[in-house]
Amino acid sequence: MNTVSLALKLVFAVVIFELLIVGGTVIKCFDTDSCDENDSNNITLILNSIAAKSFALYAAEKGSSAKIEK
């Protein structure tokens, strides 16, 4: 297994873990109704981070596959 593949799998695992954190936070907010503006802002920031990492992961996979096919 090459290092590019391992790095992509690591980023994928980080994104999944962050999604689990956001999901747990949202469930807690719905159950307890104790979330405030700061919680909402933090969830938004994490989701933006996940979107950026997902785009980077997609671009890296496309770049990696194009390099391998050459």
N, C-alpha and C positions, 0 to 999 in steps of 0.2 A: 504494500500500500504506500502510495507516495504522500509527501507532506501536504500537498494541496488538498488531497482528499481528507486527510485527518483534520486540517484546519477548517474545512467546510463543515465537517461533521461537528466540530466543536462549536462553531457559530450557530449551527442548527440547534444543538443542545441548549445553548444559552438562550436562544429565542424561545424555545419551548418552555424552559424554566421560567422566563419572564412572563410568558403568557399564563402559566399556572399561578404566579404571584398576583397578576392583575385579576385573574378570574376569582381567586380567593378573596381578594380585597373587595371586588364588586359584590360578591355573595354576602360578605360581612356587612357591607353598606346596606344592602337590601333587607337583610335580616334584622339589623339593630337600629337602622335609621339614625346612626350616630356619625355619619360622615359629614365633613364640613368642606369649605372651599379648598383648603390645603390638600385634603385627600383627593378631591376632584382634579386639582392641578397636578398632583403627583401621578395619578393614573394617566392623565393626558400626556405627560412627559414620557412615561414609560412606553405608552403606545406609540408615540412618535419615534422613540428610540428603536422599538421593534420594527417599525416600518422602514427605517433607514437601514437596519441590519438585514432585513429581508431583501431589500433592493440590492444591497452589497452582496449578499449571498447569491442572489440570482445572477448578478453580473459576473461574479467570480466563477460560478459554475459554467456560464456560457463561455467565458474567457478560457477556462481550463479545458473545456471540451474542444474548443476551436484549436487550442495549442496542441492537444493530443492528436487530433485528426490530421494535422499537417505533416 
